[in-house]
């Protein structure tokens, strides 16, 4: 069980974590298309995940997750953001969020270490699902576009 304090800390510091993610996207030379997305868009997407992390992790709302993130995959296809950049943005969000938790100095006692490990495990599973749905939406839009051309 992940202590509510870890989730609350992430949710409370979502703006700070989001800023780190956006800065990384803007500085990464491989993110040619993603870094041209409007800041409000990147901020909204990251903040949505971080502010609702507790809800996503505690109530497996697979249908809502699928709907939201398949839509995002289709949107990124329509915006001509390559799939690898789209997935990389999601990876950066997860990495920066977990980096933030580690920087807080939690994990000194065996119980805290276990809680941090459990958080990383559950967050990893959640982000795996998120990536799966983004890729599904992206590929669906790609197939639809290819069908329209054929």
PyMOL commands that place a pseudoatom at each C-alpha (Angstrom):
pseudoatom trace, name=CA, resn=UNK, resi=1, chain=A, elem=C, hetatm=0, pos=[0.000, 0.000, 0.000]
pseudoatom trace, name=CA, resn=UNK, resi=2, chain=A, elem=C, hetatm=0, pos=[1.402, 3.383, -0.973]
pseudoatom trace, name=CA, resn=UNK, resi=3, chain=A, elem=C, hetatm=0, pos=[1.173, 5.930, 1.830]
pseudoatom trace, name=CA, resn=UNK, resi=4, chain=A, elem=C, hetatm=0, pos=[-1.144, 8.789, 0.933]
pseudoatom trace, name=CA, resn=UNK, resi=5, chain=A, elem=C, hetatm=0, pos=[1.623, 11.243, 1.893]
pseudoatom trace, name=CA, resn=UNK, resi=6, chain=A, elem=C, hetatm=0, pos=[3.769, 10.246, -1.106]
pseudoatom trace, name=CA, resn=UNK, resi=7, chain=A, elem=C, hetatm=0, pos=[0.873, 10.697, -3.518]
pseudoatom trace, name=CA, resn=UNK, resi=8, chain=A, elem=C, hetatm=0, pos=[-0.140, 13.948, -1.835]
pseudoatom trace, name=CA, resn=UNK, resi=9, chain=A, elem=C, hetatm=0, pos=[3.423, 15.250, -2.128]
pseudoatom trace, name=CA, resn=UNK, resi=10, chain=A, elem=C, hetatm=0, pos=[3.390, 14.580, -5.895]
pseudoatom trace, name=CA, resn=UNK, resi=11, chain=A, elem=C, hetatm=0, pos=[-0.028, 16.151, -6.343]
pseudoatom trace, name=CA, resn=UNK, resi=12, chain=A, elem=C, hetatm=0, pos=[0.929, 19.197, -4.231]
pseudoatom trace, name=CA, resn=UNK, resi=13, chain=A, elem=C, hetatm=0, pos=[4.115, 19.749, -6.252]
pseudoatom trace, name=CA, resn=UNK, resi=14, chain=A, elem=C, hetatm=0, pos=[2.660, 19.004, -9.667]
pseudoatom trace, name=CA, resn=UNK, resi=15, chain=A, elem=C, hetatm=0, pos=[3.543, 22.458, -11.029]
pseudoatom trace, name=CA, resn=UNK, resi=16, chain=A, elem=C, hetatm=0, pos=[7.182, 22.116, -10.025]
pseudoatom trace, name=CA, resn=UNK, resi=17, chain=A, elem=C, hetatm=0, pos=[7.431, 18.628, -11.543]
pseudoatom trace, name=CA, resn=UNK, resi=18, chain=A, elem=C, hetatm=0, pos=[5.627, 19.776, -14.692]
pseudoatom trace, name=CA, resn=UNK, resi=19, chain=A, elem=C, hetatm=0, pos=[8.065, 22.659, -15.124]
pseudoatom trace, name=CA, resn=UNK, resi=20, chain=A, elem=C, hetatm=0, pos=[10.962, 20.207, -15.002]
pseudoatom trace, name=CA, resn=UNK, resi=21, chain=A, elem=C, hetatm=0, pos=[9.338, 18.045, -17.664]
pseudoatom trace, name=CA, resn=UNK, resi=22, chain=A, elem=C, hetatm=0, pos=[8.690, 20.991, -19.979]
pseudoatom trace, name=CA, resn=UNK, resi=23, chain=A, elem=C, hetatm=0, pos=[12.230, 22.263, -19.530]
pseudoatom trace, name=CA, resn=UNK, resi=24, chain=A, elem=C, hetatm=0, pos=[13.580, 18.801, -20.442]
pseudoatom trace, name=CA, resn=UNK, resi=25, chain=A, elem=C, hetatm=0, pos=[11.348, 18.593, -23.533]
pseudoatom trace, name=CA, resn=UNK, resi=26, chain=A, elem=C, hetatm=0, pos=[12.421, 22.052, -24.674]
pseudoatom trace, name=CA, resn=UNK, resi=27, chain=A, elem=C, hetatm=0, pos=[16.124, 21.256, -24.222]
pseudoatom trace, name=CA, resn=UNK, resi=28, chain=A, elem=C, hetatm=0, pos=[16.142, 17.788, -25.759]
pseudoatom trace, name=CA, resn=UNK, resi=29, chain=A, elem=C, hetatm=0, pos=[17.500, 18.002, -29.333]
pseudoatom trace, name=CA, resn=UNK, resi=30, chain=A, elem=C, hetatm=0, pos=[15.636, 14.788, -30.230]
pseudoatom trace, name=CA, resn=UNK, resi=31, chain=A, elem=C, hetatm=0, pos=[12.235, 16.310, -29.376]
pseudoatom trace, name=CA, resn=UNK, resi=32, chain=A, elem=C, hetatm=0, pos=[11.976, 18.309, -32.596]
pseudoatom trace, name=CA, resn=UNK, resi=33, chain=A, elem=C, hetatm=0, pos=[8.185, 18.261, -32.850]
pseudoatom trace, name=CA, resn=UNK, resi=34, chain=A, elem=C, hetatm=0, pos=[7.153, 17.919, -29.189]
pseudoatom trace, name=CA, resn=UNK, resi=35, chain=A, elem=C, hetatm=0, pos=[9.120, 20.977, -28.146]
pseudoatom trace, name=CA, resn=UNK, resi=36, chain=A, elem=C, hetatm=0, pos=[7.083, 23.105, -30.568]
pseudoatom trace, name=CA, resn=UNK, resi=37, chain=A, elem=C, hetatm=0, pos=[3.824, 22.220, -28.821]
pseudoatom trace, name=CA, resn=UNK, resi=38, chain=A, elem=C, hetatm=0, pos=[2.350, 25.140, -26.868]
pseudoatom trace, name=CA, resn=UNK, resi=39, chain=A, elem=C, hetatm=0, pos=[3.467, 25.295, -23.255]
pseudoatom trace, name=CA, resn=UNK, resi=40, chain=A, elem=C, hetatm=0, pos=[-0.143, 25.333, -22.040]
pseudoatom trace, name=CA, resn=UNK, resi=41, chain=A, elem=C, hetatm=0, pos=[-0.736, 22.014, -23.835]
pseudoatom trace, name=CA, resn=UNK, resi=42, chain=A, elem=C, hetatm=0, pos=[2.300, 20.298, -22.324]
pseudoatom trace, name=CA, resn=UNK, resi=43, chain=A, elem=C, hetatm=0, pos=[1.469, 21.787, -18.918]
pseudoatom trace, name=CA, resn=UNK, resi=44, chain=A, elem=C, hetatm=0, pos=[-2.171, 20.676, -19.064]
pseudoatom trace, name=CA, resn=UNK, resi=45, chain=A, elem=C, hetatm=0, pos=[-1.272, 17.092, -20.028]
pseudoatom trace, name=CA, resn=UNK, resi=46, chain=A, elem=C, hetatm=0, pos=[1.367, 16.680, -17.315]
pseudoatom trace, name=CA, resn=UNK, resi=47, chain=A, elem=C, hetatm=0, pos=[-0.650, 18.400, -14.613]
pseudoatom trace, name=CA, resn=UNK, resi=48, chain=A, elem=C, hetatm=0, pos=[-3.700, 16.266, -15.395]
pseudoatom trace, name=CA, resn=UNK, resi=49, chain=A, elem=C, hetatm=0, pos=[-1.720, 13.110, -14.663]
pseudoatom trace, name=CA, resn=UNK, resi=50, chain=A, elem=C, hetatm=0, pos=[0.045, 14.441, -11.579]
pseudoatom trace, name=CA, resn=UNK, resi=51, chain=A, elem=C, hetatm=0, pos=[-2.953, 16.126, -9.928]
pseudoatom trace, name=CA, resn=UNK, resi=52, chain=A, elem=C, hetatm=0, pos=[-5.059, 12.977, -10.380]
pseudoatom trace, name=CA, resn=UNK, resi=53, chain=A, elem=C, hetatm=0, pos=[-2.372, 10.410, -9.606]
pseudoatom trace, name=CA, resn=UNK, resi=54, chain=A, elem=C, hetatm=0, pos=[-4.015, 9.251, -6.383]
pseudoatom trace, name=CA, resn=UNK, resi=55, chain=A, elem=C, hetatm=0, pos=[-7.329, 8.688, -8.110]
pseudoatom trace, name=CA, resn=UNK, resi=56, chain=A, elem=C, hetatm=0, pos=[-5.706, 6.875, -11.052]
pseudoatom trace, name=CA, resn=UNK, resi=57, chain=A, elem=C, hetatm=0, pos=[-3.715, 4.572, -8.769]
pseudoatom trace, name=CA, resn=UNK, resi=58, chain=A, elem=C, hetatm=0, pos=[-6.488, 3.826, -6.284]
pseudoatom trace, name=CA, resn=UNK, resi=59, chain=A, elem=C, hetatm=0, pos=[-9.441, 3.349, -8.608]
pseudoatom trace, name=CA, resn=UNK, resi=60, chain=A, elem=C, hetatm=0, pos=[-8.487, 1.383, -11.682]
pseudoatom trace, name=CA, resn=UNK, resi=61, chain=A, elem=C, hetatm=0, pos=[-10.603, 3.305, -14.157]
pseudoatom trace, name=CA, resn=UNK, resi=62, chain=A, elem=C, hetatm=0, pos=[-9.388, 1.478, -17.231]
pseudoatom trace, name=CA, resn=UNK, resi=63, chain=A, elem=C, hetatm=0, pos=[-12.186, 2.696, -19.481]
pseudoatom trace, name=CA, resn=UNK, resi=64, chain=A, elem=C, hetatm=0, pos=[-11.613, 6.367, -18.634]
pseudoatom trace, name=CA, resn=UNK, resi=65, chain=A, elem=C, hetatm=0, pos=[-7.846, 5.957, -18.976]
pseudoatom trace, name=CA, resn=UNK, resi=66, chain=A, elem=C, hetatm=0, pos=[-8.293, 4.294, -22.378]
pseudoatom trace, name=CA, resn=UNK, resi=67, chain=A, elem=C, hetatm=0, pos=[-10.647, 6.994, -23.608]
pseudoatom trace, name=CA, resn=UNK, resi=68, chain=A, elem=C, hetatm=0, pos=[-8.461, 9.925, -22.515]
pseudoatom trace, name=CA, resn=UNK, resi=69, chain=A, elem=C, hetatm=0, pos=[-5.146, 8.612, -23.681]
pseudoatom trace, name=CA, resn=UNK, resi=70, chain=A, elem=C, hetatm=0, pos=[-6.264, 7.054, -26.937]
pseudoatom trace, name=CA, resn=UNK, resi=71, chain=A, elem=C, hetatm=0, pos=[-7.683, 10.492, -27.690]
pseudoatom trace, name=CA, resn=UNK, resi=72, chain=A, elem=C, hetatm=0, pos=[-4.274, 12.005, -26.868]
pseudoatom trace, name=CA, resn=UNK, resi=73, chain=A, elem=C, hetatm=0, pos=[-2.587, 9.519, -29.216]
pseudoatom trace, name=CA, resn=UNK, resi=74, chain=A, elem=C, hetatm=0, pos=[-4.951, 10.520, -32.034]
pseudoatom trace, name=CA, resn=UNK, resi=75, chain=A, elem=C, hetatm=0, pos=[-4.358, 14.192, -31.277]
pseudoatom trace, name=CA, resn=UNK, resi=76, chain=A, elem=C, hetatm=0, pos=[-0.578, 13.823, -31.408]
pseudoatom trace, name=CA, resn=UNK, resi=77, chain=A, elem=C, hetatm=0, pos=[-0.891, 11.984, -34.745]
pseudoatom trace, name=CA, resn=UNK, resi=78, chain=A, elem=C, hetatm=0, pos=[-3.026, 14.830, -36.134]
pseudoatom trace, name=CA, resn=UNK, resi=79, chain=A, elem=C, hetatm=0, pos=[-0.447, 17.337, -34.867]
pseudoatom trace, name=CA, resn=UNK, resi=80, chain=A, elem=C, hetatm=0, pos=[2.301, 15.369, -36.674]
pseudoatom trace, name=CA, resn=UNK, resi=81, chain=A, elem=C, hetatm=0, pos=[4.199, 14.685, -33.450]
pseudoatom trace, name=CA, resn=UNK, resi=82, chain=A, elem=C, hetatm=0, pos=[6.048, 11.394, -34.042]
pseudoatom trace, name=CA, resn=UNK, resi=83, chain=A, elem=C, hetatm=0, pos=[5.016, 8.487, -31.846]
pseudoatom trace, name=CA, resn=UNK, resi=84, chain=A, elem=C, hetatm=0, pos=[8.490, 8.108, -30.352]
pseudoatom trace, name=CA, resn=UNK, resi=85, chain=A, elem=C, hetatm=0, pos=[8.422, 11.734, -29.178]
pseudoatom trace, name=CA, resn=UNK, resi=86, chain=A, elem=C, hetatm=0, pos=[4.943, 11.294, -27.758]
pseudoatom trace, name=CA, resn=UNK, resi=87, chain=A, elem=C, hetatm=0, pos=[6.046, 8.255, -25.771]
pseudoatom trace, name=CA, resn=UNK, resi=88, chain=A, elem=C, hetatm=0, pos=[9.237, 10.015, -24.684]
pseudoatom trace, name=CA, resn=UNK, resi=89, chain=A, elem=C, hetatm=0, pos=[7.183, 12.874, -23.199]
pseudoatom trace, name=CA, resn=UNK, resi=90, chain=A, elem=C, hetatm=0, pos=[5.314, 10.339, -21.078]
pseudoatom trace, name=CA, resn=UNK, resi=91, chain=A, elem=C, hetatm=0, pos=[8.578, 8.707, -19.989]
pseudoatom trace, name=CA, resn=UNK, resi=92, chain=A, elem=C, hetatm=0, pos=[9.985, 12.094, -19.000]
pseudoatom trace, name=CA, resn=UNK, resi=93, chain=A, elem=C, hetatm=0, pos=[6.927, 12.807, -16.880]
pseudoatom trace, name=CA, resn=UNK, resi=94, chain=A, elem=C, hetatm=0, pos=[7.320, 9.522, -15.025]
pseudoatom trace, name=CA, resn=UNK, resi=95, chain=A, elem=C, hetatm=0, pos=[11.082, 9.995, -14.605]
pseudoatom trace, name=CA, resn=UNK, resi=96, chain=A, elem=C, hetatm=0, pos=[10.841, 13.576, -13.341]
pseudoatom trace, name=CA, resn=UNK, resi=97, chain=A, elem=C, hetatm=0, pos=[8.054, 12.632, -10.943]
pseudoatom trace, name=CA, resn=UNK, resi=98, chain=A, elem=C, hetatm=0, pos=[10.064, 9.761, -9.450]
pseudoatom trace, name=CA, resn=UNK, resi=99, chain=A, elem=C, hetatm=0, pos=[13.213, 11.920, -9.356]
pseudoatom trace, name=CA, resn=UNK, resi=100, chain=A, elem=C, hetatm=0, pos=[11.264, 14.492, -7.348]
pseudoatom trace, name=CA, resn=UNK, resi=101, chain=A, elem=C, hetatm=0, pos=[10.157, 11.855, -4.826]
pseudoatom trace, name=CA, resn=UNK, resi=102, chain=A, elem=C, hetatm=0, pos=[13.736, 10.583, -4.428]
pseudoatom trace, name=CA, resn=UNK, resi=103, chain=A, elem=C, hetatm=0, pos=[15.035, 14.137, -3.909]
pseudoatom trace, name=CA, resn=UNK, resi=104, chain=A, elem=C, hetatm=0, pos=[12.722, 14.609, -0.945]
pseudoatom trace, name=CA, resn=UNK, resi=105, chain=A, elem=C, hetatm=0, pos=[14.876, 12.322, 1.186]
pseudoatom trace, name=CA, resn=UNK, resi=106, chain=A, elem=C, hetatm=0, pos=[12.137, 9.846, 1.864]
pseudoatom trace, name=CA, resn=UNK, resi=107, chain=A, elem=C, hetatm=0, pos=[13.254, 6.253, 2.077]
pseudoatom trace, name=CA, resn=UNK, resi=108, chain=A, elem=C, hetatm=0, pos=[15.449, 6.381, 5.141]
pseudoatom trace, name=CA, resn=UNK, resi=109, chain=A, elem=C, hetatm=0, pos=[13.702, 3.633, 7.116]
pseudoatom trace, name=CA, resn=UNK, resi=110, chain=A, elem=C, hetatm=0, pos=[12.790, 0.167, 5.847]
pseudoatom trace, name=CA, resn=UNK, resi=111, chain=A, elem=C, hetatm=0, pos=[9.091, 1.133, 5.818]
pseudoatom trace, name=CA, resn=UNK, resi=112, chain=A, elem=C, hetatm=0, pos=[9.805, 4.309, 3.829]
pseudoatom trace, name=CA, resn=UNK, resi=113, chain=A, elem=C, hetatm=0, pos=[12.007, 2.395, 1.392]
pseudoatom trace, name=CA, resn=UNK, resi=114, chain=A, elem=C, hetatm=0, pos=[9.220, -0.130, 0.880]
pseudoatom trace, name=CA, resn=UNK, resi=115, chain=A, elem=C, hetatm=0, pos=[6.684, 2.667, 0.322]
pseudoatom trace, name=CA, resn=UNK, resi=116, chain=A, elem=C, hetatm=0, pos=[8.942, 4.311, -2.258]
pseudoatom trace, name=CA, resn=UNK, resi=117, chain=A, elem=C, hetatm=0, pos=[9.511, 0.978, -3.987]
pseudoatom trace, name=CA, resn=UNK, resi=118, chain=A, elem=C, hetatm=0, pos=[5.764, 0.277, -4.041]
pseudoatom trace, name=CA, resn=UNK, resi=119, chain=A, elem=C, hetatm=0, pos=[5.140, 3.741, -5.479]
pseudoatom trace, name=CA, resn=UNK, resi=120, chain=A, elem=C, hetatm=0, pos=[7.665, 3.131, -8.263]
pseudoatom trace, name=CA, resn=UNK, resi=121, chain=A, elem=C, hetatm=0, pos=[6.088, -0.236, -9.048]
pseudoatom trace, name=CA, resn=UNK, resi=122, chain=A, elem=C, hetatm=0, pos=[2.506, 1.063, -9.162]
pseudoatom trace, name=CA, resn=UNK, resi=123, chain=A, elem=C, hetatm=0, pos=[3.489, 4.188, -11.097]
pseudoatom trace, name=CA, resn=UNK, resi=124, chain=A, elem=C, hetatm=0, pos=[5.393, 2.015, -13.564]
pseudoatom trace, name=CA, resn=UNK, resi=125, chain=A, elem=C, hetatm=0, pos=[2.315, -0.121, -14.199]
pseudoatom trace, name=CA, resn=UNK, resi=126, chain=A, elem=C, hetatm=0, pos=[0.131, 2.969, -14.563]
pseudoatom trace, name=CA, resn=UNK, resi=127, chain=A, elem=C, hetatm=0, pos=[2.489, 4.601, -17.076]
pseudoatom trace, name=CA, resn=UNK, resi=128, chain=A, elem=C, hetatm=0, pos=[2.755, 1.326, -19.007]
pseudoatom trace, name=CA, resn=UNK, resi=129, chain=A, elem=C, hetatm=0, pos=[-1.039, 1.400, -19.398]
pseudoatom trace, name=CA, resn=UNK, resi=130, chain=A, elem=C, hetatm=0, pos=[-0.948, 5.066, -20.337]
pseudoatom trace, name=CA, resn=UNK, resi=131, chain=A, elem=C, hetatm=0, pos=[1.648, 4.454, -23.061]
pseudoatom trace, name=CA, resn=UNK, resi=132, chain=A, elem=C, hetatm=0, pos=[-0.323, 1.477, -24.366]
pseudoatom trace, name=CA, resn=UNK, resi=133, chain=A, elem=C, hetatm=0, pos=[-3.449, 3.607, -24.804]
pseudoatom trace, name=CA, resn=UNK, resi=134, chain=A, elem=C, hetatm=0, pos=[-1.577, 6.504, -26.401]
pseudoatom trace, name=CA, resn=UNK, resi=135, chain=A, elem=C, hetatm=0, pos=[0.016, 4.115, -28.905]
pseudoatom trace, name=CA, resn=UNK, resi=136, chain=A, elem=C, hetatm=0, pos=[-3.373, 2.509, -29.618]
pseudoatom trace, name=CA, resn=UNK, resi=137, chain=A, elem=C, hetatm=0, pos=[-4.924, 5.888, -30.345]
pseudoatom trace, name=CA, resn=UNK, resi=138, chain=A, elem=C, hetatm=0, pos=[-1.973, 6.967, -32.477]
pseudoatom trace, name=CA, resn=UNK, resi=139, chain=A, elem=C, hetatm=0, pos=[-1.982, 3.764, -34.509]
pseudoatom trace, name=CA, resn=UNK, resi=140, chain=A, elem=C, hetatm=0, pos=[-5.749, 3.947, -34.949]
pseudoatom trace, name=CA, resn=UNK, resi=141, chain=A, elem=C, hetatm=0, pos=[-5.434, 7.444, -36.374]
pseudoatom trace, name=CA, resn=UNK, resi=142, chain=A, elem=C, hetatm=0, pos=[-2.569, 6.284, -38.594]
pseudoatom trace, name=CA, resn=UNK, resi=143, chain=A, elem=C, hetatm=0, pos=[-4.623, 3.375, -39.979]
pseudoatom trace, name=CA, resn=UNK, resi=144, chain=A, elem=C, hetatm=0, pos=[-7.592, 5.651, -40.563]
pseudoatom trace, name=CA, resn=UNK, resi=145, chain=A, elem=C, hetatm=0, pos=[-5.414, 8.181, -42.426]
pseudoatom trace, name=CA, resn=UNK, resi=146, chain=A, elem=C, hetatm=0, pos=[-3.834, 5.406, -44.528]
pseudoatom trace, name=CA, resn=UNK, resi=147, chain=A, elem=C, hetatm=0, pos=[-7.263, 4.007, -45.361]
pseudoatom trace, name=CA, resn=UNK, resi=148, chain=A, elem=C, hetatm=0, pos=[-8.484, 7.432, -46.469]
pseudoatom trace, name=CA, resn=UNK, resi=149, chain=A, elem=C, hetatm=0, pos=[-5.472, 7.817, -48.796]
pseudoatom trace, name=CA, resn=UNK, resi=150, chain=A, elem=C, hetatm=0, pos=[-5.845, 4.335, -50.315]
for i in range(1, 150): cmd.bond("trace and resi %d" % i, "trace and resi %d" % (i + 1))
show_as sticks, trace
zoom trace
